[in-house]
Amino acid sequence: MYGSRDRREQITVGVRAGAAAAGAVFLLTGLTACSGSSDGDDPAKGGGKASGRQQPKATDPYWVNPDSNAAKQVADFRESGKDEEAELIQKIAEQPTGEWIGTENPEQEARGFTEAAEKADREALLVLYNIPHRDCGQFSGGGAADGNAYRTWLDGVAKGIGDRSATVILEPDAVLHLVDGCTPDEFHEERYDLLKGAIERLKQLKNTKVYLDAGNAGWKSPDSLHEPLKWAGIEKADGFSVNVSNFQTTEASKAFGKTLSVKVGSKPFVIDTSRNGNGPSTEGDPAESWCNPPGRALGEVPTVKTGDDLVDAYLWIKRPGESDGECKGGPRAGQWWQDYALELARNTKS
């Protein structure tokens, strides 16, 4: 209802990432190490799959995965002589996006992504989405079997990150669903304890920043979120995230974030701008406005130069071009959808 359901992408992406981490981590890191990563490289000249070119570190320190779905699509288009389409998808492939850690091999995945980022002299952007009873059992239902399973999984992630640089987006919608009535009351105490413990565990790491998710500007009662954020341990986090996988405008997201920040110790925040270039959809069934809405566009490119002291970064936490689910002609959630990716790129103003 609140644009949270497209987190089901993690289920599919996690399976794919798990396989990569288990059998191809060395290939991933090797590709990055062997490719250019200097600030002087021009990402627009990237050749698609495994190009490995990174954005200028001073403005965008996050790792560009050289083997992403978008990069592979660029390579396929170029091989087919579809240069116009390749240039459009290159808008996605050349930017860093979040890596959603799967459920099966968290330590291997976290190690693979952070090692690859380190070899490219960049920072990994990771998303953790495995809280028990996630998404209230709906489209992205699942998560760890219980609290102990979650703690074990999280410890694997932490061991995989180690002392390497990482920014972690912690559990999209986990707090919001405690407030909106979606998560049953009997699970509230455990969830608060798990989120607080996750922040404490991750902050034991030398070079890891943690942003606890705080929903999006489509949520009509931001004043009811600040106390739950405190109960979830926001005071020990580096800040919070807003608009993950959603389409709210950057300006609306800033206003929403600042309303919360005032009440949680002036904590800074990050904004997911991956698909908010045209703002939220106003067409069709509002209950499905989160699922592959037409007419959307890429938003501001990832950067730490936001011009606002409270906004630490614009990030592409959601991976543009991957389906939200089997709606509006889309494939299964998390699957690359070429036509939708092209539409996002074509609609982008810059």
C-alpha positions as CSV (number, residue, x, y, z in Angstrom):
1,M,0.0,0.0,0.0
2,Y,2.8,2.4,0.8
3,G,5.1,1.5,-2.0
4,S,6.9,-1.1,0.0
5,R,6.0,-4.2,-1.9
6,D,8.7,-4.0,-4.5
7,R,11.2,-5.2,-1.9
8,R,10.3,-8.7,-3.1
9,E,13.2,-8.0,-5.6
10,Q,15.5,-9.2,-2.8
11,I,14.2,-12.7,-3.0
12,T,15.2,-13.2,-6.6
13,V,18.3,-11.0,-6.5
14,G,19.4,-12.8,-3.3
15,V,19.3,-16.2,-5.0
16,R,21.2,-14.9,-7.9
17,A,23.7,-13.1,-5.7
18,G,24.1,-16.1,-3.5
19,A,25.1,-18.2,-6.5
20,A,27.5,-15.6,-7.6
21,A,29.0,-15.3,-4.1
22,A,29.3,-19.1,-3.8
23,G,30.9,-19.8,-7.1
24,A,32.1,-16.6,-8.8
25,V,33.2,-14.1,-6.2
26,F,36.8,-14.3,-7.5
27,L,35.6,-13.6,-11.1
28,L,33.7,-10.5,-9.8
29,T,36.5,-9.1,-7.9
30,G,39.0,-9.9,-10.6
31,L,37.0,-8.1,-13.2
32,T,36.9,-5.0,-11.1
33,A,40.6,-5.2,-10.2
34,C,41.6,-5.5,-13.8
35,S,39.5,-2.6,-15.1
36,G,39.9,1.1,-14.9
37,S,38.7,2.8,-11.8
38,S,40.4,6.1,-11.8
39,D,38.4,9.3,-11.2
40,G,39.4,10.4,-14.7
41,D,37.5,7.6,-16.4
42,D,34.5,8.6,-18.5
43,P,31.7,6.2,-17.5
44,A,29.7,7.2,-20.6
45,K,32.4,5.3,-22.6
46,G,31.9,2.1,-20.7
47,G,31.4,-1.0,-22.9
48,G,28.7,-2.7,-20.7
49,K,29.4,-5.9,-19.0
50,A,32.5,-5.9,-16.8
51,S,33.6,-2.4,-17.9
52,G,34.3,-1.7,-14.3
53,R,34.5,2.1,-14.7
54,Q,33.6,4.0,-11.6
55,Q,32.2,7.4,-11.0
56,P,34.4,10.2,-9.5
57,K,35.1,9.2,-6.0
58,A,34.8,12.6,-4.5
59,T,31.2,13.0,-5.5
60,D,30.1,9.3,-5.8
61,P,32.2,7.0,-3.7
62,Y,30.1,3.9,-4.1
63,W,31.0,0.9,-6.2
64,V,29.6,0.3,-9.7
65,N,29.1,-3.4,-10.2
66,P,30.7,-4.2,-13.6
67,D,28.6,-7.3,-14.0
68,S,25.1,-5.9,-13.2
69,N,22.0,-6.8,-15.2
70,A,22.2,-3.3,-16.7
71,A,25.8,-3.8,-17.7
72,K,25.0,-7.1,-19.3
73,Q,22.1,-5.5,-21.2
74,V,24.4,-2.8,-22.5
75,A,26.8,-5.4,-23.8
76,D,24.0,-7.4,-25.5
77,F,22.6,-4.3,-27.2
78,R,26.1,-3.3,-28.5
79,E,26.7,-6.8,-29.8
80,S,23.4,-6.6,-31.6
81,G,24.2,-3.2,-33.1
82,K,21.5,-1.5,-31.0
83,D,23.7,1.5,-30.1
84,E,20.8,3.8,-29.2
85,E,19.3,1.3,-26.7
86,A,22.8,0.6,-25.3
87,E,23.3,4.3,-24.6
88,L,20.0,4.5,-22.8
89,I,20.7,1.5,-20.5
90,Q,24.2,2.9,-20.0
91,K,22.5,5.6,-17.9
92,I,21.7,2.8,-15.4
93,A,24.8,0.6,-15.8
94,E,27.2,3.4,-15.1
95,Q,25.7,4.2,-11.7
96,P,26.2,2.3,-8.4
97,T,23.2,0.5,-7.1
98,G,22.4,-1.3,-3.9
99,E,23.4,-5.0,-3.5
100,W,20.6,-6.8,-1.7
101,I,22.2,-9.6,0.5
102,G,20.4,-12.9,0.1
103,T,19.5,-15.5,2.7
104,E,21.7,-18.4,1.9
105,N,25.3,-17.2,1.8
106,P,25.4,-13.8,3.7
107,E,29.1,-13.9,4.7
108,Q,30.3,-14.9,1.2
109,E,28.1,-12.3,-0.5
110,A,29.1,-9.5,1.8
111,R,32.7,-10.4,1.5
112,G,32.5,-10.6,-2.3
113,F,30.8,-7.2,-2.7
114,T,33.0,-5.4,-0.2
115,E,36.2,-7.0,-1.6
116,A,35.3,-6.0,-5.1
117,A,34.5,-2.5,-4.0
118,E,37.8,-2.2,-2.1
119,K,39.8,-3.4,-5.2
120,A,38.1,-0.6,-7.1
121,D,38.9,1.9,-4.3
122,R,35.2,2.4,-3.7
123,E,32.6,1.7,-1.0
124,A,30.0,-1.1,-1.1
125,L,26.3,-0.2,-0.8
126,L,24.5,-3.1,0.8
127,V,20.8,-3.6,1.6
128,L,19.7,-6.0,4.4
129,Y,16.2,-7.3,4.1
130,N,15.6,-10.5,6.1
131,I,13.7,-9.5,9.2
132,P,11.3,-12.2,10.4
133,H,7.7,-11.7,9.2
134,R,8.8,-9.1,6.7
135,D,6.3,-7.4,4.5
136,C,3.5,-8.8,6.7
137,G,3.5,-12.0,4.8
138,Q,2.5,-10.3,1.5
139,F,4.4,-10.0,-1.8
140,S,7.8,-9.9,-0.2
141,G,6.8,-12.2,2.7
142,G,9.5,-14.3,4.2
143,G,12.6,-13.4,6.0
144,A,14.5,-15.3,8.7
145,A,12.6,-18.1,10.4
146,D,13.0,-16.5,13.8
147,G,15.1,-14.1,15.9
148,N,18.0,-16.5,16.4
149,A,18.1,-17.3,12.7
150,Y,18.2,-13.6,11.9
151,R,21.0,-12.9,14.4
152,T,23.1,-15.8,12.8
153,W,22.4,-14.4,9.3
154,L,23.4,-10.9,10.4
155,D,26.5,-12.1,12.1
156,G,27.5,-13.7,8.7
157,V,27.0,-10.3,7.0
158,A,29.1,-8.6,9.6
159,K,31.9,-11.1,9.3
160,G,31.8,-10.8,5.5
161,I,32.1,-7.0,5.6
162,G,34.9,-7.0,8.1
163,D,37.0,-3.8,8.1
164,R,36.2,-2.9,4.5
165,S,34.1,0.2,3.8
166,A,30.4,-0.3,3.5
167,T,27.1,1.6,3.8
168,V,24.2,-0.5,4.9
169,I,20.6,0.2,4.4
170,L,18.9,-1.7,7.2
171,E,15.6,-3.5,6.8
172,P,13.3,-1.4,4.4
173,D,9.8,-1.0,5.9
174,A,10.6,-2.9,9.1
175,V,9.8,0.1,11.3
176,L,7.0,1.5,9.1
177,H,5.1,-1.8,9.3
178,L,5.2,-1.7,13.1
179,V,3.4,1.6,12.9
180,D,0.9,1.1,10.1
181,G,-0.7,-2.0,11.7
182,C,0.6,-4.4,9.1
183,T,2.9,-6.4,11.4
184,P,0.9,-8.2,14.2
185,D,1.4,-6.9,17.7
186,E,3.0,-10.2,19.0
187,F,6.0,-9.6,16.7
188,H,6.7,-6.0,17.7
189,E,9.0,-6.5,20.8
190,E,11.1,-9.0,18.9
191,R,11.5,-6.8,15.9
192,Y,12.6,-3.8,17.9
193,D,15.1,-6.0,19.7
194,L,16.4,-7.4,16.4
195,L,16.8,-3.9,14.8
196,K,18.6,-2.5,17.8
197,G,20.9,-5.5,17.9
198,A,21.6,-5.3,14.2
199,I,22.6,-1.6,14.5
200,E,24.9,-2.4,17.4
201,R,26.5,-5.4,15.7
202,L,27.1,-3.5,12.4
203,K,28.5,-0.5,14.3
204,Q,31.1,-2.7,15.8
205,L,32.7,-2.8,12.4
206,K,35.4,-0.2,11.7
207,N,34.3,1.3,8.5
208,T,30.5,0.5,8.2
209,K,27.8,3.2,8.2
210,V,24.2,2.1,9.0
211,Y,21.0,3.8,7.9
212,L,17.8,2.4,9.5
213,D,14.9,2.6,7.1
214,A,12.2,5.1,7.9
215,G,9.6,4.7,5.1
216,N,8.7,7.3,2.5
217,A,6.9,10.6,2.0
218,G,3.8,8.8,0.9
219,W,3.3,7.9,4.6
220,K,0.8,10.4,5.9
221,S,1.7,10.3,9.6
222,P,5.5,10.9,9.9
223,D,5.0,12.2,13.5
224,S,4.1,8.6,14.5
225,L,7.4,7.3,13.3
226,H,10.0,9.0,15.5
227,E,9.3,7.1,18.7
228,P,9.4,3.7,17.0
229,L,12.7,4.7,15.3
230,K,14.1,5.5,18.8
231,W,12.9,2.1,20.1
232,A,14.6,0.5,17.1
233,G,18.0,2.1,18.1
234,I,18.3,5.0,15.7
235,E,20.5,6.9,18.2
236,K,23.4,4.4,17.5
237,A,22.9,4.4,13.7
238,D,24.5,6.9,11.4
239,G,21.1,8.0,10.2
240,F,18.1,6.7,8.4
241,S,16.9,6.1,4.8
242,V,13.8,7.3,3.0
243,N,12.0,6.5,-0.3
244,V,13.5,3.0,-0.7
245,S,12.0,1.5,-3.9
246,N,9.5,4.3,-4.0
247,F,8.8,7.2,-6.3
248,Q,8.3,10.2,-4.1
249,T,10.1,13.3,-5.3
250,T,13.4,14.3,-3.8
251,E,11.9,17.5,-2.5
252,A,9.1,15.6,-0.8
253,S,11.6,13.1,0.6
254,K,13.7,15.9,2.0
255,A,10.8,17.5,3.8
256,F,9.7,14.1,5.1
257,G,13.2,13.3,6.3
258,K,13.7,16.7,8.0
259,T,10.4,16.3,9.9
260,L,11.7,13.0,11.3
261,S,15.3,14.3,11.8
262,V,14.2,17.0,14.2
263,K,12.6,14.4,16.5
264,V,15.4,11.8,16.4
265,G,18.4,13.8,17.5
266,S,18.9,15.7,14.1
267,K,20.1,12.5,12.5
268,P,21.0,12.8,8.8
269,F,19.4,10.7,6.1
270,V,19.9,9.3,2.6
271,I,17.3,9.3,-0.2
272,D,16.6,6.6,-2.8
273,T,16.4,8.6,-6.0
274,S,16.6,5.6,-8.3
275,R,13.2,6.0,-10.0
276,N,11.7,9.2,-8.6
277,G,12.5,11.5,-11.6
278,N,8.8,12.0,-12.4
279,G,7.5,11.5,-8.9
280,P,4.8,9.0,-7.9
281,S,2.2,7.7,-10.3
282,T,-1.3,9.2,-10.1
283,E,-2.9,6.8,-12.6
284,G,-4.6,3.5,-12.2
285,D,-5.4,1.7,-8.9
286,P,-3.7,3.6,-6.0
287,A,-3.2,0.2,-4.3
288,E,-0.8,-0.8,-7.0
289,S,0.9,2.5,-7.6
290,W,4.1,0.9,-6.3
291,C,4.2,-1.9,-8.9
292,N,5.8,-1.1,-12.2
293,P,4.0,2.2,-12.6
294,P,4.3,3.6,-16.2
295,G,5.8,6.9,-17.0
296,R,8.4,6.9,-14.3
297,A,12.0,8.1,-14.8
298,L,15.4,7.8,-13.2
299,G,16.1,10.4,-10.5
300,E,19.1,12.3,-9.4
301,V,22.3,10.3,-9.9
302,P,24.0,8.9,-6.8
303,T,26.1,11.5,-5.0
304,V,27.3,12.6,-1.6
305,K,27.2,16.2,-2.8
306,T,23.6,17.0,-2.0
307,G,24.0,20.6,-1.0
308,D,22.1,19.8,2.2
309,D,23.9,19.1,5.5
310,L,21.1,16.8,6.6
311,V,21.1,14.7,3.4
312,D,24.1,12.5,3.4
313,A,23.6,11.1,-0.1
314,Y,21.3,10.4,-3.0
315,L,21.5,6.7,-3.6
316,W,20.1,4.2,-6.0
317,I,19.0,1.6,-3.4
318,K,16.4,0.0,-5.7
319,R,18.0,-1.4,-8.9
320,P,16.4,0.4,-11.8
321,G,15.1,-1.9,-14.5
322,E,14.3,-4.9,-12.3
323,S,10.6,-5.7,-12.1
324,D,8.5,-5.0,-9.1
325,G,6.4,-8.0,-9.7
326,E,3.9,-9.7,-12.1
327,C,1.8,-6.6,-12.8
328,K,1.3,-4.4,-15.8
329,G,3.0,-7.0,-18.0
330,G,6.1,-7.3,-15.9
331,P,8.1,-10.5,-15.2
332,R,8.6,-12.0,-11.7
333,A,9.8,-9.7,-9.0
334,G,13.5,-9.0,-9.2
335,Q,13.8,-10.1,-12.8
336,W,15.5,-7.7,-15.3
337,W,12.8,-6.1,-17.5
338,Q,14.4,-4.6,-20.6
339,D,11.4,-2.6,-21.7
340,Y,10.8,-1.0,-18.4
341,A,14.5,-0.1,-18.0
342,L,14.4,1.6,-21.5
343,E,11.3,3.5,-20.4
344,L,12.9,4.7,-17.2
345,A,16.0,5.9,-19.2
346,R,14.0,7.5,-22.0
347,N,11.9,9.5,-19.5
348,T,14.9,10.8,-17.7
349,K,15.3,14.6,-18.1
350,S,19.1,14.6,-18.0
